[in-house]
Amino acid sequence: MKKVSFKKAYGTFLLVMLVLAVASVLYIRNLLVKYEASQPERKVEEQIELLSDAAMYGKIDTVLSFEGYDPGDEQQKQTDISILTQKLRSAVLSYEEQPSVNGVVYNIISGNEILARVTLESVETKTRLIVFNFETWEVRSLEPAIIDKDIELPLSVGIKLNGEALQGTKNTETGMMTYSICSLTSPELTLYDVAGNETKFDSSKKVNTYAYKISAPSNYTVYANEQAVASDVATSAPIADYEYVYEYCPQMPKQLTYDLYFLSNDVSFRVTDNLGAEVPFEIENRTATIEGQSSESNLPEDIKSQIDVLDAAQQWSLFMTDDLKGKNHGYATMNKLLIDDSYLQEVAWKWATGIDITFTSVHKLGADPFVDEEITDFVRYSDKCFSCTVRFKKHMILAGNMTVMDPMDSTFYFVNIAEAGKDPIWLIADIRENVSEGGTENE
C-alpha cells in the first residue's frame, strides 16, 4: 500500500476546509439576502413603486382602495383623487412605520405630508440557523391617508377647506358648530370670523381669539367692521314684555345674544335699530346690551283708519273702575276688543266676576271724563301687530265732591285677528303699565 505524504494530506484537508468555508459563506450570504428581502420594508418599497407607476398613468384607483372615502359629493371625490394623483406624480416618496395594534402599518410620505398607508400582515414564519426568523408578508391594504376629523368652533367663526366655506352642524348642548373635515391630502384650512378676518388653521398651534358679547333685539342689526352679523350665530331668548303677544304674533322680536369671537382685536361695532337708525351704545369689558324698540311719535293713517286706539284704551280704563256699560260690569262690552282664550281675556273675566270689583269706590265721572289724551311711541312689528303708548287722565268725582284724576300710562299691544268667515279685526293682546313717577293725582 502506497503511503500518502503528510503534505498532500494536509493540502487536501485545507482544500476541503476552504470549500466548506466558501460554501458556508455563500450560504450565510444567501440567508442574509433572503432575510433582508423578507423584511416588511421591502414590501412597502414594492407598493411605493406600484403606486408611483399607477400615478404616472393616472390609474391610482387600481392600486388604492377608496371605499372608505366619502366627502359627500362624487364630483368632489373625483377632484380629490386627481389632486392626489398629481402629488404622487411629482413627489419623492419615502415611508415610516406608524405604531398600530392592527397589523404593521407604514405611512407613505412626501416631505411632511402623509399620502397613503400600507398595512402588512405576517402569514408565515421560518427560522434558519436559530437566529434568522424569516417572515412572509402580505399586503392587507393600500389606502389613501384619508383625513377625517371633526373641528368644533364658536358660532361666529367658520372654516374653509381649500378656499371653500364648509357647512357645519350646530351642537345644541355646547352651542358650538362642528365641521367635518374629509380630504385625501393635507387640506388648506382657513379660519374666518364675522368681521371678515382670516387666518391659516394649524391644529398643532393655538389660535388667538378675542371675545365680545353683544345683546340686542332680533329686529336690530349688529355690524362688526361694517359686516352685518347673521342672527344664526346668536342665541335667542324671549322678551318679557311680549310674553302674552308671541302666541298671536310670532314675528315679535326676541333678545339675541351674540357671543362673538374674532381672529383680530382690531374690530369696530355699530348697531342699527328696527327703523334702520344707528343706535348709540357703549362697550364695557367687551360687553354691550341694547334693549327696547325705537318708535314713531304718531299713529300712521292706515292704523287710524282701522282701529280707534284711544277709544279702546278708554274702554279698558272705564272697565277697571266699573264704569263701562254692559253685562257683568261691562265685560260683555270689553270682551269685543279681547282675543278669545287669551291671558288678557282671563284677567278681564276674573275682574268682572270677582269680589274685588265690588270694592270700587262709589264715584261718578266728571262732565269731561278724559283729559290730556296722548298716543305716542308707535312700533310696527309686522303687518299683523303693533304697539303704542296711551296716556290720559280720567276725571272721577268721589263722595263729598272729592275730585280724583285717575292716570292711564300704558303700552297697548294690538294684533290683527282673522276669525272664520269674518273680516280681520284689531284686538288687544296685552296691556303693560308703564312705571311713572307721579302716581294718582288728587284735586
MOVENKA-V644901 format. One record per residue. N is the residue number from 1. RES is the residue in three letters. OMEGA is omega in degrees with one decimal (* if undefined). NEAR is the number of other ideal C-beta (glycine too) atoms within 10 Angstrom. D_CENTER is the distance of its C-alpha to the mean C-alpha in Angstrom with 1 decimal. Layout:
N_RES_OMEGA_NEAR_D_CENTER ; N_RES_OMEGA_NEAR_D_CENTER
This chain:
1_MET_-176.1_3_107.7 ; 2_LYS_-179.2_4_106.4 ; 3_LYS_176.1_7_104.5 ; 4_VAL_-178.9_9_101.1 ; 5_SER_-178.8_9_101.0 ; 6_PHE_-177.0_8_98.5 ; 7_LYS_-178.2_8_97.0 ; 8_LYS_179.2_10_96.4 ; 9_ALA_-179.0_11_94.8 ; 10_TYR_178.6_10_92.7 ; 11_GLY_178.2_11_91.6 ; 12_THR_178.7_11_90.7 ; 13_PHE_-179.0_10_88.7 ; 14_LEU_180.0_10_86.7 ; 15_LEU_178.3_10_86.1 ; 16_VAL_179.7_10_84.7 ; 17_MET_178.7_10_82.5 ; 18_LEU_179.1_10_81.3 ; 19_VAL_179.1_10_80.5 ; 20_LEU_-179.3_10_78.6 ; 21_ALA_179.6_10_76.8 ; 22_VAL_179.2_10_75.7 ; 23_ALA_179.5_10_74.7 ; 24_SER_-180.0_10_72.7 ; 25_VAL_179.2_10_71.0 ; 26_LEU_179.6_10_70.2 ; 27_TYR_-179.8_12_68.9 ; 28_ILE_178.0_14_66.7 ; 29_ARG_178.9_10_65.5 ; 30_ASN_177.0_11_64.6 ; 31_LEU_-178.9_15_62.8 ; 32_LEU_178.2_11_60.8 ; 33_VAL_179.7_10_59.9 ; 34_LYS_178.9_13_58.8 ; 35_TYR_178.4_17_57.0 ; 36_GLU_-179.5_10_55.1 ; 37_ALA_-178.6_10_54.4 ; 38_SER_-179.6_19_53.1 ; 39_GLN_-176.8_13_50.4 ; 40_PRO_-179.0_19_46.8 ; 41_GLU_-179.8_14_46.2 ; 42_ARG_178.4_12_48.7 ; 43_LYS_178.4_19_46.8 ; 44_VAL_179.8_24_43.6 ; 45_GLU_175.6_15_45.7 ; 46_GLU_-179.0_13_46.8 ; 47_GLN_177.1_21_43.3 ; 48_ILE_179.0_19_42.4 ; 49_GLU_177.6_11_45.4 ; 50_LEU_-177.9_17_44.4 ; 51_LEU_179.6_21_40.9 ; 52_SER_179.6_17_42.3 ; 53_ASP_-179.9_14_44.8 ; 54_ALA_179.0_18_42.2 ; 55_ALA_-179.2_22_40.0 ; 56_MET_-178.2_12_43.1 ; 57_TYR_177.4_10_43.6 ; 58_GLY_-175.9_13_39.9 ; 59_LYS_-176.0_12_40.1 ; 60_ILE_178.4_26_37.8 ; 61_ASP_177.0_13_36.6 ; 62_THR_179.5_10_40.2 ; 63_VAL_178.5_16_39.8 ; 64_LEU_176.1_26_36.0 ; 65_SER_-179.3_11_34.3 ; 66_PHE_-177.5_16_30.9 ; 67_GLU_-177.3_8_30.5 ; 68_GLY_-177.0_10_27.6 ; 69_TYR_-179.4_18_25.6 ; 70_ASP_178.3_13_23.2 ; 71_PRO_178.6_18_20.6 ; 72_GLY_-178.5_9_20.1 ; 73_ASP_-176.0_11_22.4 ; 74_GLU_179.1_9_26.2 ; 75_GLN_177.7_8_26.6 ; 76_GLN_179.2_16_24.1 ; 77_LYS_179.9_16_26.0 ; 78_GLN_177.0_11_29.3 ; 79_THR_180.0_14_28.1 ; 80_ASP_177.5_22_27.1 ; 81_ILE_178.2_18_30.5 ; 82_SER_178.7_13_32.2 ; 83_ILE_179.1_15_30.5 ; 84_LEU_178.2_21_31.5 ; 85_THR_179.8_20_35.0 ; 86_GLN_179.4_13_35.5 ; 87_LYS_-179.5_17_34.5 ; 88_LEU_179.2_24_36.9 ; 89_ARG_-172.8_14_39.7 ; 90_SER_-172.1_9_39.6 ; 91_ALA_165.7_17_38.8 ; 92_VAL_-170.3_8_41.3 ; 93_LEU_173.0_19_40.2 ; 94_SER_-177.6_13_40.7 ; 95_TYR_175.2_18_39.6 ; 96_GLU_-178.5_10_38.9 ; 97_GLU_177.1_12_38.8 ; 98_GLN_177.8_14_35.6 ; 99_PRO_-177.6_6_36.0 ; 100_SER_175.4_11_35.3 ; 101_VAL_-178.9_5_36.5 ; 102_ASN_-180.0_9_36.5 ; 103_GLY_177.9_14_39.5 ; 104_VAL_-173.8_20_40.2 ; 105_VAL_176.4_18_37.4 ; 106_TYR_173.3_22_37.7 ; 107_ASN_173.6_17_35.2 ; 108_ILE_-168.1_23_36.5 ; 109_ILE_171.6_18_35.4 ; 110_SER_-173.1_17_35.9 ; 111_GLY_177.6_11_35.8 ; 112_ASN_-175.4_6_32.8 ; 113_GLU_176.5_12_30.9 ; 114_ILE_-177.7_18_31.2 ; 115_LEU_-178.6_23_31.9 ; 116_ALA_176.7_25_33.2 ; 117_ARG_175.7_20_34.3 ; 118_VAL_178.8_25_37.5 ; 119_THR_-178.1_17_38.2 ; 120_LEU_178.5_21_41.9 ; 121_GLU_177.8_15_43.9 ; 122_SER_-176.4_13_47.4 ; 123_VAL_-179.4_10_49.6 ; 124_GLU_177.7_10_53.0 ; 125_THR_175.2_10_54.6 ; 126_LYS_-178.8_11_58.3 ; 127_THR_176.6_9_60.2 ; 128_ARG_179.1_14_63.0 ; 129_LEU_173.8_9_65.3 ; 130_ILE_-170.4_6_63.5 ; 131_VAL_-176.7_8_60.9 ; 132_PHE_175.6_14_59.4 ; 133_ASN_-179.5_11_56.7 ; 134_PHE_178.7_15_55.9 ; 135_GLU_175.0_16_52.6 ; 136_THR_-176.1_12_51.8 ; 137_TRP_173.4_20_48.2 ; 138_GLU_178.7_11_46.3 ; 139_VAL_176.7_16_43.0 ; 140_ARG_179.0_15_40.6 ; 141_SER_170.9_16_37.8 ; 142_LEU_-170.9_20_37.0 ; 143_GLU_172.0_16_33.3 ; 144_PRO_179.2_24_31.0 ; 145_ALA_-175.5_18_28.9 ; 146_ILE_174.0_18_25.7 ; 147_ILE_-177.4_15_22.6 ; 148_ASP_-177.0_12_20.1 ; 149_LYS_177.5_11_17.5 ; 150_ASP_176.4_10_13.9 ; 151_ILE_-179.1_17_12.2 ; 152_GLU_-176.2_11_9.6 ; 153_LEU_173.6_19_8.2 ; 154_PRO_-177.5_18_7.0 ; 155_LEU_-174.4_21_4.3 ; 156_SER_179.2_23_7.7 ; 157_VAL_177.7_24_9.0 ; 158_GLY_-178.6_20_9.1 ; 159_ILE_176.8_19_12.0 ; 160_LYS_175.6_17_15.0 ; 161_LEU_-177.3_19_17.4 ; 162_ASN_175.5_14_20.9 ; 163_GLY_-178.9_7_19.8 ; 164_GLU_179.8_9_17.5 ; 165_ALA_179.8_12_13.8 ; 166_LEU_173.7_15_11.9 ; 167_GLN_-178.6_9_9.5 ; 168_GLY_177.1_19_6.9 ; 169_THR_-177.7_11_6.3 ; 170_LYS_175.3_13_4.1 ; 171_ASN_-175.2_12_6.9 ; 172_THR_-180.0_7_8.4 ; 173_GLU_-177.0_6_11.0 ; 174_THR_-175.8_10_9.6 ; 175_GLY_-179.5_11_6.6 ; 176_MET_175.4_17_5.4 ; 177_MET_178.1_22_4.1 ; 178_THR_179.7_13_7.6 ; 179_TYR_178.6_21_9.7 ; 180_SER_179.6_15_13.2 ; 181_ILE_179.5_17_16.0 ; 182_CYS_-174.8_19_19.2 ; 183_SER_177.1_22_22.2 ; 184_LEU_179.8_25_26.0 ; 185_THR_179.4_20_26.5 ; 186_SER_-173.7_15_25.0 ; 187_PRO_171.7_17_22.2 ; 188_GLU_-177.2_12_21.8 ; 189_LEU_-178.7_20_18.3 ; 190_THR_174.8_17_17.3 ; 191_LEU_175.1_19_14.5 ; 192_TYR_-179.7_17_13.9 ; 193_ASP_-175.0_26_12.6 ; 194_VAL_178.8_23_12.5 ; 195_ALA_177.9_20_16.2 ; 196_GLY_177.6_14_17.2 ; 197_ASN_178.6_20_18.1 ; 198_GLU_174.4_13_18.1 ; 199_THR_177.6_16_19.5 ; 200_LYS_-178.5_10_20.5 ; 201_PHE_175.3_20_18.7 ; 202_ASP_-174.3_9_21.1 ; 203_SER_179.8_9_20.0 ; 204_SER_-178.1_4_23.4 ; 205_LYS_178.8_8_22.9 ; 206_LYS_177.2_6_21.0 ; 207_VAL_178.5_14_18.6 ; 208_ASN_176.8_10_19.5 ; 209_THR_-178.8_19_17.0 ; 210_TYR_-169.5_15_17.9 ; 211_ALA_173.3_12_16.0 ; 212_TYR_175.5_20_16.5 ; 213_LYS_179.7_14_15.8 ; 214_ILE_179.0_23_16.5 ; 215_SER_-178.1_19_17.0 ; 216_ALA_176.3_26_18.4 ; 217_PRO_-175.3_19_19.0 ; 218_SER_176.7_17_16.8 ; 219_ASN_169.3_20_19.7 ; 220_TYR_177.2_24_19.9 ; 221_THR_178.2_18_18.4 ; 222_VAL_178.3_26_17.3 ; 223_TYR_173.2_16_18.4 ; 224_ALA_-174.2_22_17.9 ; 225_ASN_178.1_16_20.8 ; 226_GLU_173.6_10_21.4 ; 227_GLN_178.1_14_18.0 ; 228_ALA_-179.0_11_16.5 ; 229_VAL_-179.0_22_13.1 ; 230_ALA_-178.1_13_11.0 ; 231_SER_-177.9_16_10.5 ; 232_ASP_174.3_10_7.1 ; 233_VAL_-178.1_21_6.0 ; 234_ALA_171.4_22_8.4 ; 235_THR_-171.2_13_9.6 ; 236_SER_175.9_12_12.6 ; 237_ALA_178.7_12_16.1 ; 238_PRO_177.5_12_19.3 ; 239_ILE_-172.0_17_22.1 ; 240_ALA_-177.6_8_25.3 ; 241_ASP_-177.0_16_27.6 ; 242_TYR_-173.1_21_26.2 ; 243_GLU_-174.6_13_26.3 ; 244_TYR_-179.7_17_29.0 ; 245_VAL_-177.2_23_28.0 ; 246_TYR_-177.0_15_24.6 ; 247_GLU_-175.2_15_26.4 ; 248_TYR_-179.8_19_28.4 ; 249_CYS_-178.2_18_26.1 ; 250_PRO_-179.8_11_22.4 ; 251_GLN_178.5_12_21.9 ; 252_MET_-176.7_24_22.7 ; 253_PRO_171.7_18_20.3 ; 254_LYS_178.2_17_18.0 ; 255_GLN_-179.9_20_17.4 ; 256_LEU_175.1_21_14.0 ; 257_THR_-180.0_14_13.2 ; 258_TYR_171.3_22_11.5 ; 259_ASP_-170.3_16_11.2 ; 260_LEU_175.6_26_11.7 ; 261_TYR_-177.1_18_12.7 ; 262_PHE_-179.4_22_15.2 ; 263_LEU_176.2_19_17.1 ; 264_SER_179.2_15_20.3 ; 265_ASN_179.6_11_21.9 ; 266_ASP_-176.3_10_23.5 ; 267_VAL_177.7_18_21.3 ; 268_SER_-177.1_9_22.6 ; 269_PHE_163.7_18_21.2 ; 270_ARG_-176.6_14_22.6 ; 271_VAL_173.5_19_21.8 ; 272_THR_-174.0_17_23.4 ; 273_ASP_-177.5_18_24.3 ; 274_ASN_176.6_19_24.6 ; 275_LEU_178.9_14_27.8 ; 276_GLY_-179.7_9_26.4 ; 277_ALA_-179.9_9_28.3 ; 278_GLU_-175.4_11_27.2 ; 279_VAL_174.8_17_26.8 ; 280_PRO_177.2_7_28.4 ; 281_PHE_179.7_13_26.5 ; 282_GLU_175.8_7_26.7 ; 283_ILE_176.7_12_24.3 ; 284_GLU_-178.3_7_25.6 ; 285_ASN_177.9_7_24.3 ; 286_ARG_-177.4_12_21.2 ; 287_THR_175.9_12_20.5 ; 288_ALA_177.7_18_21.4 ; 289_THR_-179.7_14_21.5 ; 290_ILE_-176.2_16_22.6 ; 291_GLU_175.9_11_23.8 ; 292_GLY_179.4_14_26.1 ; 293_GLN_173.3_18_26.9 ; 294_SER_-170.8_16_29.2 ; 295_SER_172.4_18_32.2 ; 296_GLU_-173.1_14_35.2 ; 297_SER_-175.4_8_38.6 ; 298_ASN_174.7_13_40.2 ; 299_LEU_175.0_17_39.6 ; 300_PRO_-177.4_11_39.3 ; 301_GLU_-178.2_8_42.2 ; 302_ASP_177.1_9_40.3 ; 303_ILE_179.2_17_39.4 ; 304_LYS_-176.5_13_42.9 ; 305_SER_-175.2_9_44.3 ; 306_GLN_-176.2_13_42.4 ; 307_ILE_175.7_18_42.5 ; 308_ASP_-175.0_12_44.8 ; 309_VAL_-177.6_20_42.4 ; 310_LEU_179.6_18_45.2 ; 311_ASP_179.1_10_47.3 ; 312_ALA_179.9_20_44.4 ; 313_ALA_-180.0_24_43.8 ; 314_GLN_175.0_20_47.6 ; 315_GLN_177.7_21_47.9 ; 316_TRP_179.6_22_45.3 ; 317_SER_178.5_21_47.3 ; 318_LEU_179.8_19_50.5 ; 319_PHE_-176.9_23_49.1 ; 320_MET_175.7_20_48.1 ; 321_THR_176.4_17_51.7 ; 322_ASP_179.0_17_53.3 ; 323_ASP_-177.4_19_54.7 ; 324_LEU_-178.6_19_53.0 ; 325_LYS_178.5_11_55.4 ; 326_GLY_-178.6_15_54.7 ; 327_LYS_178.2_10_54.6 ; 328_ASN_177.0_15_53.1 ; 329_HIS_177.0_22_53.4 ; 330_GLY_-177.7_23_51.9 ; 331_TYR_-178.3_19_48.9 ; 332_ALA_178.3_13_49.9 ; 333_THR_-177.4_16_49.7 ; 334_MET_-174.7_25_46.5 ; 335_ASN_178.7_19_44.7 ; 336_LYS_-179.3_11_45.1 ; 337_LEU_-176.3_22_42.4 ; 338_LEU_-179.7_20_40.0 ; 339_ILE_179.2_19_37.4 ; 340_ASP_177.2_9_38.6 ; 341_ASP_178.9_8_37.1 ; 342_SER_177.8_20_35.1 ; 343_TYR_-177.3_15_35.0 ; 344_LEU_176.0_20_37.3 ; 345_GLN_177.9_18_39.8 ; 346_GLU_177.6_11_39.9 ; 347_VAL_-178.6_14_40.6 ; 348_ALA_-179.0_23_43.3 ; 349_TRP_178.9_15_44.9 ; 350_LYS_178.1_11_45.1 ; 351_TRP_-176.8_18_46.6 ; 352_ALA_-174.7_20_49.1 ; 353_THR_-178.7_11_50.2 ; 354_GLY_-177.4_11_49.9 ; 355_ILE_-174.3_6_52.6 ; 356_ASP_-176.9_8_51.1 ; 357_ILE_-179.6_18_52.0 ; 358_THR_179.3_8_55.7 ; 359_PHE_177.0_8_55.7 ; 360_THR_-177.7_12_55.0 ; 361_SER_176.5_11_57.8 ; 362_VAL_-176.9_7_60.6 ; 363_HIS_169.6_17_60.4 ; 364_LYS_-179.6_12_60.8 ; 365_LEU_176.6_15_58.9 ; 366_GLY_-178.8_15_60.5 ; 367_ALA_175.8_7_62.1 ; 368_ASP_-166.0_7_59.1 ; 369_PRO_-176.0_18_56.3 ; 370_PHE_178.5_18_53.3 ; 371_VAL_177.9_11_53.3 ; 372_ASP_-177.7_10_50.9 ; 373_GLU_-177.2_13_48.5 ; 374_GLU_172.9_12_45.3 ; 375_ILE_-177.2_19_42.1 ; 376_THR_171.4_13_39.4 ; 377_ASP_177.9_18_35.6 ; 378_PHE_176.9_17_34.7 ; 379_VAL_176.3_20_31.0 ; 380_ARG_-179.7_18_30.0 ; 381_TYR_175.7_19_26.7 ; 382_SER_177.9_13_27.3 ; 383_ASP_-179.6_9_30.5 ; 384_LYS_-175.1_17_30.7 ; 385_CYS_173.4_21_30.2 ; 386_PHE_174.0_23_31.6 ; 387_SER_174.8_24_32.8 ; 388_CYS_178.0_23_35.7 ; 389_THR_179.2_19_37.8 ; 390_VAL_178.3_23_41.4 ; 391_ARG_170.8_17_44.1 ; 392_PHE_175.1_21_47.8 ; 393_LYS_-179.2_19_50.5 ; 394_LYS_-176.0_20_52.5 ; 395_HIS_-180.0_18_56.2 ; 396_MET_178.9_19_57.5 ; 397_ILE_-179.3_15_61.1 ; 398_LEU_177.2_13_61.6 ; 399_ALA_-178.8_9_64.9 ; 400_GLY_178.6_5_67.4 ; 401_ASN_175.8_6_66.1 ; 402_MET_-178.4_12_63.2 ; 403_THR_176.5_13_60.6 ; 404_VAL_174.6_18_56.9 ; 405_MET_-178.2_17_54.2 ; 406_ASP_-173.8_18_51.1 ; 407_PRO_170.2_16_48.0 ; 408_MET_174.4_23_45.0 ; 409_ASP_-173.2_15_41.9 ; 410_SER_174.0_18_38.9 ; 411_THR_179.4_17_35.8 ; 412_PHE_177.0_22_36.1 ; 413_TYR_-179.2_24_33.2 ; 414_PHE_173.8_25_34.4 ; 415_VAL_-179.0_24_32.9 ; 416_ASN_-174.8_17_34.4 ; 417_ILE_176.9_16_35.3 ; 418_ALA_176.5_10_36.8 ; 419_GLU_-176.3_11_39.0 ; 420_ALA_176.4_4_40.4 ; 421_GLY_-178.3_5_43.4 ; 422_LYS_175.8_8_43.2 ; 423_ASP_177.4_6_42.0 ; 424_PRO_177.2_12_38.9 ; 425_ILE_177.8_15_39.8 ; 426_TRP_179.0_19_38.2 ; 427_LEU_-178.8_23_38.0 ; 428_ILE_178.2_23_37.1 ; 429_ALA_-179.5_25_33.8 ; 430_ASP_176.4_23_34.0 ; 431_ILE_179.3_19_36.1 ; 432_ARG_179.0_16_35.0 ; 433_GLU_178.3_9_37.9 ; 434_ASN_-179.6_12_37.4 ; 435_VAL_179.8_5_38.7 ; 436_SER_-177.9_11_41.9 ; 437_GLU_-169.0_4_44.4 ; 438_GLY_-175.0_8_47.6 ; 439_GLY_-178.0_7_47.5 ; 440_THR_179.5_11_50.5 ; 441_GLU_176.3_11_53.4 ; 442_ASN_175.0_9_57.0 ; 443_GLU_*_7_60.1
